[in-house]
């Protein structure tokens, strides 16, 4: 931007530079001063070169990943420091297109542009920039700066009215702000007072009627401002009232006093919420939510809107808050400009949240926005970087619903109908290619989009041929084995097709269904009973009998396998029980040897640490006494309690003499439940640890006074890798839990509360979250040699990395997995887009949002383990079905049929044997009336 004199771009650039010092005009400083000046110049040149190199690096980084928020900030800071005005403006412009800018960024940008504005055209650009700034968030400081800047153009045509217009908009936006609104009101009054000074007649002169009228009108404007402000609950409103009393030559009207008192009472109610916000730490979400709830009870739309805006200014990355705000605007205010602006800001702040995009599409349709604009915003949604495959299915469904509502189905053909069909085809292709390639799944296994398309073709377009083609495609995608899919298709054929196609569909269903074959068999018989001929009935019965015979045969084989496996398990358990009994009898008949004082097979559960050996066959380890390298027993994500799982290993063939002798002398210590609160359980220690009680005593003394360390040894005197540490005080035991995962002799030491799991079977300590964490990434496929520092270097380019956790096994060796926590969801979602498929040390890594599968624990009763018996639901065994090792826990005696199978007159089994090859338990039979109700509900 060219300029002349001292007010142009060069002067502005000079102001922006933060270079220290100035040139000396004289040349008589001497040799030392010349050397010092040369050194400073050299240092300044080096710093300038470093900054230029860093600017170039940041620009290259942004060319690779334009969504790197921190990279934008660093670049802007450096460019501002160097006075690169053109590049600075361009950098800010790019950032503002991608992200809403904070109040600080906007104010810096506006102040820089104000310095460079030297003529009217440039002032207009600054006005445009202010208009953009006030749209991002509700910021009283920006509005105040806007109004103050507009006063500088008061000399132009319409300047005064423009200033008043900006002040009025500022009052509408932030005039109700309890703590900051008063500043805007006072600035507006000062402006009007300045205008009053200009219209006052000169001292000693007689004003003309026109002057008197002008002065009167101006005084009325100031009166009106005072009265409006006094009716609003604002901080220090008592001072405003006193100022009005002093300024006004007339008594304050009774109505104004009444409004003032009412507002003052309202201020008292607001103060607790304002004080809570004042002392709370950012982001103050709970305090803002409490304030919103308070204002919602009051029911003032303007105050509710402002309270939401204040909360969003500090919680702009909380999708639920945006959803709550936009829903309020949609249902209560319904002002087009306000509603659409809020929705647009919501998706800019949280673009990864599909719910906000769906609400935005509905709002645009509701306010009759042009179709082209809605389509463009839908395309933006597809490029927003959702974190789950199902999110893409949801946004496609929302857009297709919109397109369907545009179609007039009374016409045989229309442009809108063709666009709808094209969009359905595009959606199916997009999910198959784009989404499946990224997530390894389409997100729509039941083909709900294709089902919707088929229903529209059948019911609204009367095109059953197209509907059948779509259903045929649905069935070829792995859905033919599910009864509910066939029944859905059958209901569509029944409503809009013909009997021939209904019969054909049910015959295929009988042949293909594997989860609930009896259900589709009953539906087929019902169809033939109502509409079929004798030949149709005979064909259906024969087909059903053949199919059910094969099904029952498969079930019988599966039951035999399970029974055989259960029998083998019973025999092994009986054998173990007999072996233990023989050992106990042998030890009772013989005098105990010196090394066998500890009775490892004693069933007394009151002895510390012995439950593991008594009730569980030990998995012994070949070789040394340390724990196995493979993570086959239990990975480090699982904590151990007092009576938790213990993979006991074979003792060192050459135990240490000291440990053996120490064990020989150690007396039995009975479990004292009253000391559980001052005791911690320490596990995963090295079996070869020498004098574990001494080492652990030194380690845990940092947490408090240690009463005793009780290491557990086997009957040969070898340390078993775990122990109990008893403290004098409970707070010391709680502090000791902080040493969990501390590396001891190359292994992560596990520290957990001391809890008897026999009496507390549901107790489980798990340190990390098992829920969806949108700000955290799960990375797999890492090379085992990858370090935290190397992974952080790869991740920090995409955002601010708060924590990295490399997953290891119990031996402390890496598993090629990691969790990376970012500062917010935006950075995490962008990191997924950029890092998934990245190659690190010749390993291609996979990156996804952290969403661990549900941790499953053994059920304690058969009833608790039963699956749902609702027909049509799939079993939850995973993609490969029920595994071989998933044995039935139901005793064989209970698996026998209590009633003999009854035969129908036509030869069909009315109550087939209940044997579970495909599911854990046979689904409950349904009557014809039940099926009729189910189909009608479709």
Residue, then its C-alpha position, 0 to 999 in steps of 0.5 A: x500500500x503506497x503512501x507518502x510522508x510519515x503516515x504511509x506504509x513505511x512509517x507504519x512498518x517502522x512502528x511495527x518493528x521491534x528493533x532496539x536502538x537508533x543510529x548515531x548521527x555523530x562520528x566521534x565515538x572512538x574505536x571502542x564505540x565503532x567496534x561495539x556498533x559493528x558487533x551490534x549490526x552483525x548480531x542484528x543481521x544474524x537475527x534477521x537471517x534466522x527470522x527469515x529462515x524461520x518464516x520460510x520454514x513456517x510458510x512451507x509447513x502451512x503449504x503442507x498443512x493449512x490447518x496448523x493453528x499454532x503455525x499460523x500464530x508463529x508466522x504472524x508474530x514473526x512477520x509483525x516483528x520484521x515489519x513485513x506488512x504485505x506478507x503479514x496482511x496475507x498471513x492474517x487473511x489466510x488464517x481468518x478464512x480457516x479459523x475464527x480469530x480471538x479478540x487479541x488477534x483481531x485487535x492487533x490486526x485492526x491497530x496495524x491496519x489503522x496505522x497504515x490507513x491514510x485516505x478514505x479508501x483505506x478507511x473503508x477497508x478498515x471498516x470492512x475489517x471491523x465488520x468481520x471482527x465483530x462477527x466472530x465473537x461478542x467482544x466489547x473491546x472490539x466494539x468500543x474500538x470500532x466506535x472510537x475509530x468511526x469518530x475519526x471520520x466524523x468530518x465526512x458526509x453522514x459521519x455523525x449518523x454513521x458513528x451513532x449507528x455503530x454505537x447503537x449496534x454496539x449497545x445491541x450486541x454488548x450493552x447488556x454485558x454486566x461488567x463491560x457494557x457500561x464502558x460502551x454506554x459512557x463512550x456513547x454519552x461522551x460522544x453526544x456531549x461533544x456534539x452538544x458542545x459544538x451546537x451550544x451558542x457562544x457565551x453571551x449571545x442570544x440563541x436563535x429558535x433554530x439553535x434552541x431547537x437543536x440544543x434541545x434535541x441534543x439534550x434529549x438524546x443524552x437524557x435518553x441514553x441515561x434513562x436507557x442505561x439506568x434500566x439495565x443491570x450494569x456494574x457501578x450503576x449507582x455512580x451512573x445514577x448519581x452522575x445523571x442527577x448531577x447532570x440533569x437540571x430537572x428531577x429524574x422522572x418517577x418512571x426512570x427511578x422505578x426502572x432503575x430500582x428494578x434493574x438494581x435488584x436484578x443486578x443483585x441476583x446476577x452478582x453471584x454468577x459474575x463473581x463466580x466467573x471472576x474467580x473461576x479458572x478458564x474456560x469456566x464452562x460450569x460457571x457459564x452454564x449455571x449463568x445460562x440456566x439462571x437467565x433461561x429462567x428469566x426468559x429475556x431473549x436478549x440477555x440469554x443470547x448475550x450470556x451464551x455468547x459470553x460463554x462461547x467466547x471462552x468455550x468456542x471448541x465445545x460442540x455441545x454448547x454451540x448445539x445448545x445455543x443454536x437450538x435455542x435460536x432455532x426454536x425461540x428467536x427464529x431471526x434469520x440473520x441471527x440464526x444462520x450467523x450462529x450456525x455458520x460460526x458453530x461449524x467454523x469453530x467445531x467443523x469435526x462435529x456432524x451434529x452442528x452441520x446437520x443443524x446448519x443444513x436444517x436451519x438453511x432449509x428452514x429459512x429458505x436459503x438458496x439451493x446453491x448455497x446449501x449444496x456448497x455448505x454440504x460440500x464443506x461438511x464433507x471436507x470438514x474431517x469427521x472422526x468417525x465413518x458413521x458421521x459421513x453417513x449422518x451428513x449424507x442422510x441429512x442432505x438427502x432428506x433435504x433433497x427429497x423434500x424439494x421433489x414434487x412426486x406428483x410429476x413423473x420426472x423433474x430436475x429435482x428428482x434426477x438430482x435426488x437420484x444422482x445424490x443417492x448414487x453419489x452417496x453410495x459411491x462416496x461411502x464405498x470409496x472415500x470413507x471406506x478407504x480412510x476408516x476401513x469401513x463404510x459406516x453403513x453396514x446395513x445400507x440404510x442409505x440404499x434402503x431409504x433410496x429403495x423405499x422412495x423409489x417404491x412408495x413415491x416413484x412407484x418404481x419397484x423394479x429399481x427398488x428390487x435392484x437396490x435391495x439385491x445390491x443390499x443383500x450382496x453386501x453381506x446382509x443376506x444372512x440376517x432375518x430382519x433384512x429379509x423381513x424389511x424387504x418383504x414388507x416393502x414387497x408386500x406393500x408395493x409389490x406383488x405376491x410372486x416377488x414376496x414368495x420369491x424373497x421369502x424362499x431366498x430368505x429361508x435358504x440364506x438366513x443364519x441368525x433366525x431361520x425359524x422366523x422367516x420360515x413362519x412368515x413364509x408359511x403365513x403367506x402360503x396359508x393366506x394366498x398360496x395354492x396347495x402346490x405352493x404350500x407343499x413346496x414351502x413346507x418341503x423347503x423349510x423342513x430341509x433347511x431346518x434339518x440342516x440347521x438342527x444338524x449343525x446345532x447338534x454338532x456344535x452342541x456336541x463339541x461344546x459338551x465335549x470341551x466342557x467335559x474335558x474342562x470338568x475332568x481337568x478340574x477334577x484332576x487338579x482337585x484330586x492332585x491338591x488333595x493328595x498333596x495336602x494328605x501327603x504333607x500332613x503325613x510327613x514332617x515338613x521339610x525346612x524349605x517347605x514351611x510355606x503351604x502353597x496349596x493351603x485353601x485358607x483365604x485368610x493368608x496373604x497372597x496364597x489365593x493365586x496358587x491355590x485356585x489357578x494352574x500356574x503357567x510356568x516359564x522356560x528358562x530364567x526366572x524373569x517374566x515372559x517377553x510376550x504380552x500373552x498373559x495380560x498387557x500393562x493396561x490391566x491393573x492387579x489387586x490383592x486377589x487379582x490374576x497372577x501368571x505364576x512362573x517357574x522358579x529360578x533353578x538356582x535360587x539365591x541362598x539369602x532369599x531361601x533362608x529368609x523365606x524359611x524364617x518368615x512366619x505366616x502373616x494372616x490377612x488383616x482387612x482392617x489394614x487394607x486402607x494403609x496397604x498397597x499391592x505392588x506387582x510386575x517386579x522382576x523375579x530376580x530382584x535381590x532383597x526386594x523388601x530392602x529396595x522397596x522400603x527405600x523407594x516407598x519411604x518417600x511417600x511416608x513411614x513404611x511399617x512393613x514390606x511383605x514380599x511373596x515367595x514360592x515354596x522354594x524361596x524364590x521371589x514371585x514378583x509381587x508384595x504388599x507394602x503397609x504404611x503407618x498412615x492412609x495418606x501415605x498409601x494414597x500417595x504411593x499410588x502415584x508411583x504406579x508404572x515407575x520403572x524398577x530394574x527395567x520393568x514397569x512396577x504396578x501399584x494398586x489399592x489392596x482389595x480382596x477381589x473374592x469379596x469385591x469381584x467387581x473391583x477394577x483399577x484402570x488408570x486411563x479412560x475407556x470412552x471416546x476422547x476426541x482430543x486424543x489419538x490412538x496410533x498403531x503400527x509404530x516401530x518398536x524402536x520409536x521413542x517419545x521424542x521422535x513421535x512428538x516431533x512427528x505430531x507437534x507439527x499438527x498442534x500442541x501435544x500435551x502428553x504422549x504415552x507409549x504402550x508397553x507390555x508387562x516387561x516394559x517392552x514396546x508394543x508399537x502402540x501409542x496415545x497422543x493427547x492434543x490441546x483440543x479436538x480441532x488439532x486432533x482431527x487435523x492430525x488424523x487427516x495428515x498422519x494416517x498412513x504416514x511412514x515412520x522408520x519404514x513402518x506405515x502407521x495407522x492413526x485414529x481418534x482414541x475410542x477403546x472398545x468396551x472392556x468386557x468382564x466375565x458375567x457372574x450368572x447365566x442370566x446376566x450373560x444372556x443375549x437379547x431375544x428380540x428377533x432380527x437383532x444381530x449377535x454381538x460376537x464380532x465379525x467372525x462370529x462365536x469363537x471356538x473357545x466361547x464355551x457354554x457355561x450352562x450345565x448339561x443337565x439344564x440344556x436338555x429339553x424339558x418337553x418332547x418336541x411336538x410335531x405338527x400335522x404337516x410334519x413341521x417341528x413346532x418347538x425345535x430343540x434349543x441348541x446354540x450353534x449361531x447364538x448363545x441361546x435360541x431366540x424366543x418363538x414368536x406367534x403370527x400375531x407378533x410377526x404381524x405387529x412387527x411388520x405393521x410397525x415397519 
